[in-house]
Amino acid sequence: MADNDKRDNAGTDADEATAGSTSGAERRRRRGGRSSKKPEPPDPSKLKFFKLIPDDTKIDFVGNRRRGIMFSVMLVLLSLAMMGFNYSKTGSVLNFGIDFQGGSSVRLALTKEVDINEIRDILDDEGYSGSSAVAVPDADNEVLIRVKQTITKTDEQLGACRDALGSIEGASLLPANEQGFVHPEGSSKIFMKFDAQPRYLDIERLMTEAGCEGTASPGVTLASSDMDEEGPQAVPIEFALIGVGTDISHVLDKRLGDGTVDHIVASETVGAKVGNQLKLDGAKAMMFAIGFIFLFVMIRFDLRFAPGGIVALAHDALIVIGAFALTGKEFNLQSIAAVLTIIGYSINDTIVVFDRVRERVALHRDDPIEETTNTALNETLSRTILTSTTTLIVVLTTWILGSGPIKDFSFALFIGLIAGTYSSLFVASPVFLWVNEKIYKGRGHLLTADKDAAREGTGTLLGGAAAQDIDERRAAEAAEAAAEADIETPAGGVVSAAPAEVVGGDEGDEGGSALEGVKIADTDKGVGERKTRRRRRRKD
């Protein structure tokens, strides 16, 4: 009886244990069959990134180069034709601003806040052509107005003003041979010299009564010229004429209410001669920029690429200037700065394309140069579009939201960015191919192919010694990983850390030959796999 009870109890315990284990397994199955084994992470070498331009893009830029060149020639001729038309109609190829054509700049202090756009409309209605008005930063209720009108004083008016100073008390005006009263043509200032210190209020009163309204201030003292050998030192005085400023202040008071203009802070005039000099300086700046860029490309690369870059730069500059001629927008110093900016931006994009062409020639020297150039253009197309698009977004925003000189500056950049991107694809490279064909008889691209193949390049296609160092470093990393654990080769085999045998390779390879099955050319995949395994071991 006792033995039977023991057997019954043992059987009952076994059944309960079996039922418990079964119910646990059943619960795990119902919960989805979770396993302690963690899911395999994705292979980094198989991850795909977003690409705007697919790798297999093959747009025939070189095949359509004649059409591209013809379109560029049409745009350049249209720009020149518009400048000629403007010259025949207005006497000026462009709508030059005050900086180049001459004009007046007036700074006014107002007694109340006035909308800038309203001031601009008033100036346009009153006939002040080419006027601009902007609020003065860090100044309450002050506005800076620029108009093309200049102060014009006849010789009779200037003579009357000079004679009026003869009655000043305590000082005498020096004679004409000692430059006692000088008014440069087109200037807003009169330079005077007295034998003693006069009162500024007396000068202003006498000059205003004579028809030369303005303000007097101390002039610049030059000891070598102002000191008489036997007499005292001459006292220089600068008298700023405010004729245009006075007229504008009267107009604003009339249209906005009496007392709107509190006073004239400053008034300056740029004469026609100064404007012409600024024109020459601006043209010289562009010519020097293009010339030095030509030298840089010729020295940094060689003479084969320089003509293409320079033709592209001249093309971009003419297109931007033609846009100003077509739209009638004001062309000033800010416009010159925009053209110089476009020149620097365009040559950067062109150099990227030329560098890829040179690398492609070094790698595929037996391929036709037209095919190599077209491949380089397609490989850099994604970079060109992304760079130009991001820059255009900023420029377009500034153009839409900006006003005054900033708006015109953004307009020039907008046109120049489009022209620069186009010239990098359809102007610079065709000119390079033409130079290579006509001057170097189709063999110019091979002159430095051996040197380019061995150079330490940008790392995009070539690497020279730099690529060798990278291969050695990656091989060392692969050896270190193989010594720690079994790794999977890019071809799918396994390298063992023990007397190693490469699965899928030649049998009998041992020890030091364990890495021969690893393809160093595909080390990027191996590096990603090793990092994934190391992270997995840390978690375990």
C-alpha positions in Angstrom: 0.0 0.0 0.0 2.7 2.4 1.0 4.7 1.6 -2.2 1.6 2.2 -4.3 0.9 5.5 -2.7 4.5 6.6 -3.4 4.2 5.6 -7.0 0.9 7.5 -7.3 2.4 10.6 -5.7 5.4 10.5 -8.0 3.2 10.1 -11.1 1.1 13.0 -9.9 4.1 15.3 -9.5 5.4 14.3 -12.9 2.1 15.1 -14.5 2.0 18.5 -12.8 5.5 19.3 -13.9 4.6 18.3 -17.5 1.4 20.3 -17.4 3.3 23.3 -16.0 6.0 23.2 -18.7 3.4 22.7 -21.4 1.3 25.6 -20.2 4.4 27.8 -20.1 5.3 26.9 -23.7 1.7 27.3 -24.7 1.7 30.8 -23.2 4.8 31.7 -25.0 3.3 30.4 -28.3 0.1 32.4 -27.7 2.2 35.6 -27.0 3.8 35.3 -30.4 6.5 32.8 -29.8 9.1 35.3 -28.6 12.6 34.0 -28.7 15.7 35.0 -26.9 17.6 35.4 -30.2 17.8 39.0 -31.3 16.9 39.9 -34.9 19.8 40.5 -37.3 20.6 44.1 -37.9 20.6 45.4 -41.5 23.8 45.1 -43.5 25.3 48.7 -43.7 26.7 47.9 -47.2 23.1 47.4 -48.5 21.7 50.6 -47.2 20.6 53.0 -49.9 20.7 56.8 -49.6 18.5 59.3 -51.4 20.0 60.4 -54.7 18.6 63.2 -56.7 20.3 62.0 -59.9 20.6 58.2 -60.3 24.1 56.7 -60.9 23.2 55.4 -64.3 22.1 58.8 -65.7 23.5 59.4 -69.1 22.5 62.8 -70.5 24.3 63.6 -73.7 25.7 67.0 -72.8 28.6 66.7 -75.2 26.4 65.5 -78.1 24.2 68.6 -77.6 27.0 71.0 -77.2 26.4 72.8 -80.5 22.9 73.6 -79.5 24.0 74.8 -76.1 26.7 77.1 -77.6 24.2 78.5 -80.1 21.7 79.3 -77.3 24.5 81.0 -75.4 25.5 83.0 -78.4 21.9 84.2 -78.9 21.7 85.3 -75.3 25.0 87.2 -75.5 23.9 88.9 -78.8 20.6 89.8 -77.2 22.4 91.4 -74.3 24.7 93.4 -76.6 21.7 94.5 -78.8 19.8 95.7 -75.7 22.7 97.8 -74.6 23.1 99.3 -78.1 19.4 100.0 -78.1 19.5 101.8 -74.8 22.5 103.9 -75.9 20.7 105.0 -79.0 17.5 105.9 -77.1 18.9 107.3 -73.8 22.5 107.9 -74.5 23.6 105.3 -71.9 24.0 101.5 -72.3 22.6 100.9 -68.8 20.5 102.7 -66.2 23.5 103.8 -64.2 22.9 104.8 -60.6 24.3 107.8 -58.7 27.6 106.0 -58.2 28.3 106.0 -61.9 26.3 108.8 -63.4 26.5 111.3 -60.6 23.8 112.6 -58.2 23.1 113.8 -54.7 22.7 112.0 -51.4 20.6 113.7 -48.7 20.0 112.6 -45.1 16.9 114.0 -43.5 15.7 114.0 -39.9 11.9 113.7 -39.6 9.6 114.8 -36.8 7.4 111.7 -37.2 7.5 108.2 -38.6 6.8 108.1 -42.3 6.4 105.0 -44.6 9.5 104.7 -46.8 7.4 103.5 -49.8 5.3 106.7 -49.5 8.5 108.8 -49.7 9.6 106.9 -52.8 6.3 107.5 -54.5 6.5 111.3 -53.7 10.0 111.5 -55.2 8.9 109.7 -58.3 5.8 112.0 -58.7 8.0 115.1 -58.3 10.3 114.0 -61.1 13.3 112.8 -59.2 14.3 110.0 -61.6 16.3 107.1 -60.3 15.6 108.1 -56.7 15.9 105.7 -53.7 15.0 106.1 -50.1 16.0 103.9 -47.1 15.7 104.2 -43.4 18.9 105.0 -41.6 19.9 102.2 -39.2 20.3 103.0 -35.5 18.6 106.4 -36.0 15.1 107.3 -35.1 13.0 108.9 -37.9 15.9 109.5 -40.3 15.9 108.7 -44.0 18.7 108.6 -46.6 17.5 109.8 -50.1 19.5 109.5 -53.3 18.6 111.3 -56.5 20.3 111.8 -59.8 19.9 115.6 -59.6 23.1 117.5 -58.8 23.8 121.0 -57.5 24.5 123.3 -60.4 25.9 126.8 -59.8 26.7 129.1 -62.6 29.9 131.2 -62.6 27.8 134.3 -61.9 26.2 132.7 -58.8 29.6 131.6 -57.5 31.1 135.0 -58.2 28.3 136.7 -56.2 28.8 134.3 -53.3 32.6 135.0 -53.3 32.0 138.7 -53.3 29.5 138.4 -50.4 32.3 137.0 -48.2 34.2 140.2 -48.5 32.1 141.8 -45.8 32.8 139.2 -43.2 34.1 140.6 -39.9 37.5 139.7 -38.5 38.8 137.7 -41.4 39.5 138.1 -45.1 39.2 135.6 -47.9 42.5 134.8 -49.6 42.9 135.7 -53.3 42.2 133.3 -56.1 45.9 132.5 -56.8 46.1 131.2 -53.3 43.0 129.0 -53.7 40.9 131.2 -51.4 37.6 130.1 -53.1 37.5 126.8 -55.0 34.4 125.0 -56.2 35.2 121.7 -58.1 32.9 121.0 -61.0 30.0 118.8 -60.0 30.9 118.9 -56.3 28.6 119.8 -53.5 31.3 121.6 -51.5 33.2 124.9 -51.8 36.6 125.1 -50.3 37.7 128.4 -48.8 40.7 129.9 -47.1 40.8 132.9 -44.7 43.7 134.7 -43.2 42.0 134.4 -39.7 39.4 132.3 -38.0 35.9 133.5 -39.1 32.6 132.9 -37.5 30.7 130.0 -39.2 27.3 131.6 -38.7 28.5 134.7 -40.5 29.7 132.6 -43.5 26.4 130.7 -43.6 24.3 133.9 -43.4 26.3 135.7 -46.1 26.4 132.7 -48.5 22.6 132.1 -48.1 21.8 135.7 -48.8 23.9 135.4 -52.0 22.0 132.3 -53.2 24.5 129.6 -52.0 22.6 127.9 -49.1 24.6 125.5 -47.1 26.6 124.8 -43.9 30.2 125.7 -43.0 32.6 123.4 -41.1 36.4 123.3 -40.4 38.5 122.2 -43.3 41.7 120.1 -43.5 44.9 122.0 -42.6 48.0 121.2 -44.6 51.0 122.8 -43.0 53.2 122.6 -46.2 50.7 124.4 -48.4 48.7 126.6 -45.9 51.7 128.2 -44.2 53.0 131.4 -45.7 56.7 131.9 -45.6 56.2 135.3 -43.9 52.6 135.3 -42.8 50.3 133.3 -40.5 48.8 130.0 -41.3 45.7 130.1 -43.5 42.4 128.9 -42.0 40.6 126.3 -44.3 36.8 126.2 -44.4 34.5 123.6 -46.1 31.1 124.9 -47.2 28.6 122.1 -48.0 25.9 123.2 -50.5 22.5 121.8 -49.7 20.5 123.0 -52.6 19.0 119.6 -53.6 18.5 118.7 -50.0 16.5 121.9 -49.4 14.3 121.3 -52.4 13.6 117.7 -51.3 12.8 118.9 -47.7 10.3 121.5 -49.2 8.7 118.8 -51.3 8.2 116.5 -48.3 6.8 119.3 -46.1 4.4 120.1 -48.9 3.1 116.6 -49.4 3.3 115.2 -45.8 2.5 118.4 -43.9 4.5 121.4 -42.7 7.2 120.5 -40.1 7.6 116.9 -41.3 11.3 117.5 -42.0 13.1 118.6 -38.9 16.5 119.4 -40.4 19.0 118.3 -43.0 21.6 116.0 -41.4 24.0 115.8 -44.4 24.1 116.4 -48.1 26.6 115.1 -50.6 26.9 115.3 -54.4 28.8 113.0 -56.7 29.9 114.8 -59.9 29.9 113.4 -63.4 33.7 113.1 -63.5 33.8 111.0 -60.3 31.0 108.8 -61.7 33.0 108.2 -64.8 36.0 107.3 -62.8 34.0 104.8 -60.8 32.8 103.2 -64.1 36.3 102.7 -65.2 37.3 101.2 -61.8 34.3 98.8 -61.9 35.3 97.6 -65.3 38.9 97.2 -64.3 37.8 95.2 -61.3 35.9 92.7 -63.5 38.8 92.4 -66.0 41.4 91.9 -63.2 39.2 89.2 -61.6 38.8 87.3 -64.9 42.5 87.7 -65.7 43.7 86.4 -62.3 41.3 83.5 -62.5 42.7 82.6 -65.9 46.2 82.5 -64.4 45.0 80.4 -61.5 43.4 77.8 -63.7 46.4 77.7 -66.0 48.8 77.2 -63.1 46.7 74.9 -60.9 45.6 72.8 -63.9 47.0 73.6 -67.2 46.4 75.8 -70.3 44.0 73.2 -71.7 41.3 74.0 -69.2 41.8 77.8 -68.7 40.2 79.0 -72.0 36.9 77.1 -71.2 36.7 78.7 -67.7 37.4 82.2 -68.9 34.8 82.0 -71.8 32.2 80.7 -69.2 33.0 83.6 -66.9 32.7 86.2 -69.6 29.4 84.6 -70.7 28.0 84.8 -67.2 29.0 88.5 -66.7 27.5 89.5 -70.1 24.2 87.7 -69.3 23.9 89.5 -66.0 24.6 92.9 -67.5 22.2 92.1 -70.4 19.5 91.4 -67.8 20.0 94.9 -66.3 19.9 96.4 -69.8 16.7 94.5 -70.7 14.8 95.3 -67.4 16.1 98.8 -67.0 17.1 98.2 -63.4 19.6 100.6 -61.8 23.2 99.5 -62.3 25.5 100.7 -59.4 28.4 99.5 -57.2 26.2 96.8 -55.7 25.6 95.4 -59.1 29.4 95.3 -59.7 29.8 93.4 -56.4 27.1 90.9 -57.6 28.8 90.3 -60.9 32.1 89.7 -59.1 30.3 87.2 -56.8 28.9 85.4 -59.8 32.3 85.1 -61.4 33.7 83.5 -58.2 30.8 81.1 -57.9 30.8 80.1 -61.5 34.5 79.2 -61.7 34.1 77.0 -58.6 31.5 74.9 -60.3 33.5 74.7 -63.5 36.7 73.6 -61.6 34.7 70.7 -60.1 33.8 69.5 -63.5 37.3 69.9 -64.9 38.8 68.1 -62.0 36.5 65.1 -62.6 37.4 65.2 -66.3 41.1 65.0 -65.5 40.5 62.1 -63.1 38.5 60.2 -65.6 41.2 60.7 -68.3 43.8 59.2 -65.9 41.6 56.2 -65.2 40.3 55.6 -68.8 42.9 57.1 -71.0 41.9 54.8 -73.9 38.3 56.1 -74.0 37.4 59.0 -76.3 37.7 62.3 -74.6 34.1 63.2 -75.6 32.8 60.2 -73.8 35.0 60.8 -70.7 33.9 64.4 -70.5 30.2 63.5 -70.8 30.6 60.9 -68.0 32.3 63.5 -65.8 29.4 66.0 -66.4 26.8 63.3 -65.5 28.7 62.3 -62.3 28.9 65.9 -61.1 25.3 66.7 -62.2 23.8 65.9 -58.8 26.3 68.1 -57.0 25.8 70.9 -59.4 22.0 70.9 -59.1 21.9 70.5 -55.3 24.4 73.4 -54.8 22.7 75.7 -57.2 19.2 75.0 -55.9 20.0 75.6 -52.3 21.8 78.9 -53.2 18.9 79.9 -55.4 16.4 79.4 -52.6 18.2 81.9 -50.4 18.7 84.4 -53.2 15.1 84.1 -54.3 13.8 84.7 -50.8 16.0 87.8 -50.5 14.8 89.0 -53.9 11.1 88.6 -52.9 11.3 90.0 -49.4 14.1 92.6 -49.9 13.8 96.2 -51.1 15.9 98.9 -52.6 19.6 98.0 -53.4 19.2 94.6 -51.8 16.5 93.6 -54.2 18.6 94.6 -57.2 21.6 92.8 -55.8 19.5 89.6 -55.4 18.2 90.0 -58.9 21.7 90.0 -60.3 22.7 86.9 -58.2 19.5 85.1 -59.3 20.3 85.6 -63.0 24.0 84.9 -62.5 23.4 81.6 -60.7 21.3 80.3 -63.5 23.7 81.4 -66.2 26.7 80.0 -64.2 25.1 76.6 -63.8 24.3 76.5 -67.5 27.8 77.6 -68.6 29.4 74.9 -66.5 27.5 72.3 -68.5 27.2 73.7 -72.0 30.0 76.4 -72.4 33.2 75.5 -70.4 33.4 71.8 -71.4 32.7 72.4 -75.2 35.4 75.1 -75.2 37.8 72.6 -73.6 37.0 70.0 -76.2 37.5 72.5 -79.0 40.9 73.6 -77.6 41.9 69.9 -77.2 40.9 69.2 -80.8 42.2 72.2 -82.6 45.4 73.1 -80.7 46.5 69.7 -79.3 45.2 67.6 -82.2 42.9 65.5 -80.0 45.8 64.3 -77.7 46.1 67.2 -75.2 44.1 65.3 -72.5 46.8 62.6 -72.5 49.8 64.9 -71.9 49.6 64.6 -68.1 47.6 61.4 -67.7 50.5 59.5 -66.1 51.2 62.3 -63.7 47.5 62.7 -62.8 47.2 58.9 -62.1 49.9 59.1 -59.5 48.9 62.3 -57.8 47.3 62.7 -54.4 44.0 63.9 -55.8 40.7 64.8 -54.2 39.8 61.3 -53.4 36.8 61.1 -55.6 38.2 58.7 -58.1 42.0 59.0 -57.7 44.0 58.8 -54.6 47.6 58.1 -55.4 49.5 57.6 -52.1 46.5 58.7 -50.2 44.5 55.8 -51.5 47.3 53.4 -50.7 47.4 54.6 -47.1 43.6 54.0 -46.9 44.0 50.5 -48.2 46.7 49.7 -45.7 44.7 51.1 -42.8 41.7 49.1 -43.8 43.7 45.9 -44.2 45.1 46.4 -40.7 41.5 46.8 -39.4 40.5 43.6 -41.2 43.4 41.7 -39.6 42.5 42.9 -36.2 38.9 41.9 -36.6 39.9 38.5 -37.9 42.1 37.9 -34.9 39.1 38.6 -32.5 36.4 36.5 -34.2 35.3 34.8 -37.3 34.3 37.3 -39.9 32.3 37.0 -43.1 34.1 38.0 -46.3 32.4 40.2 -48.9 32.2 37.2 -51.1 30.3 35.2 -48.5 33.2 33.1 -47.1 34.4 32.9 -43.5 37.8 33.8 -42.2 38.8 31.9 -39.0 41.1 33.3 -36.3 42.6 29.8 -35.7 44.8 28.1 -38.3 42.6 30.0 -40.6 41.1 28.6 -43.7 39.2 30.8 -46.2 36.0 29.1 -47.1 35.4 29.4 -50.8 39.1 30.0 -51.3 42.1 27.8 -52.1 42.4 24.9 -49.6 45.6 24.8 -47.5 45.9 28.5 -47.0 47.0 29.1 -43.4 47.8 31.8 -40.9 49.2 34.8 -42.7 47.2 34.0 -45.9 43.9 34.2 -44.1 43.2 37.7 -45.4 43.8 36.9 -49.1 40.1 36.0 -49.5 39.1 39.5 -48.4 38.6 42.0 -51.2 40.3 45.2 -50.1 38.5 47.1 -52.9 35.2 46.3 -51.1 36.5 47.3 -47.7 33.6 49.7 -47.0 31.3 46.8 -46.7 33.7 44.9 -44.4 34.1 47.9 -42.1 30.4 48.2 -41.7 30.0 44.5 -41.0 32.7 44.6 -38.4 31.1 47.5 -36.6 27.8 45.7 -36.6 29.3 42.6 -35.0 31.2 44.6 -32.4 28.0 46.3 -31.3 26.3 42.9 -31.1 29.0 41.5 -28.9 28.7 44.5 -26.5 25.0 43.9 -26.1 25.5 40.2 -25.5 
